[in-house]
Amino acid sequence: ALIEEEPEDSIVHIDYAITLVSLACLIRDAHQPTEEKELLKQAECHFVQAASLGNYQAYYHLAGLYSLVGFYPQALHFIEKAQFFGVLPSIM
């Protein structure tokens, strides 16, 4: 509902995408991976939308998503983009 009300709010897209990733992890089933994959694809779309709206924090989240699914070259690419834009979280 929030995305429909505020389609240009990048934070709503990021929050929704994080929720989708969490849900995908909760329903993970090796015998039925279709639903998990669909949720992760939707999450990817929302992270990309947030990035296109100028929220560079989405790059960090895309790196995490790609790492989670084993797409390590893409994960590294987005970690580098996040570092370039100065949005990596502190380790402290």
C-alpha positions, -999 to 999 in steps of 0.1 A, spaced: 0 0 0 29 24 8 45 18 -26 12 27 -43 9 58 -22 45 69 -25 60 53 -57 89 77 -57 99 70 -21 132 51 -23 131 42 14 98 24 10 112 4 -19 143 -6 2 122 -15 32 98 -36 11 127 -53 -6 144 -62 27 111 -76 39 108 -97 7 144 -111 12 136 -120 48 104 -137 38 122 -156 10 148 -168 36 120 -179 60 102 -200 34 133 -215 18 124 -250 7 149 -271 -13 120 -290 -29 101 -259 -40 125 -231 -48 101 -212 -71 84 -191 -45 117 -181 -29 132 -172 -63 101 -151 -72 104 -131 -39 141 -125 -45 134 -113 -80 108 -89 -67 133 -77 -40 159 -71 -67 134 -50 -87 127 -28 -57 163 -23 -48 170 -13 -84 141 11 -83 154 26 -51 188 31 -67 172 47 -98 155 71 -74 189 82 -61 192 61 -30 227 47 -32 222 26 -1 204 2 -24 237 -8 -39 248 -22 -5 216 -42 -3 219 -54 -39 254 -67 -30 239 -86 -1 212 -101 -22 235 -112 -49 259 -127 -23 229 -145 -7 221 -162 -40 257 -169 -50 262 -143 -77 295 -132 -63 308 -111 -93 276 -90 -92 279 -88 -54 314 -74 -56 303 -50 -83 277 -35 -61 299 -35 -30 323 -14 -50 295 9 -61 284 13 -25 319 21 -15 323 46 -43 291 64 -31 302 62 6 273 42 18 290 11 33 280 7 70 306 11 97 321 -20 112 320 -4 146 
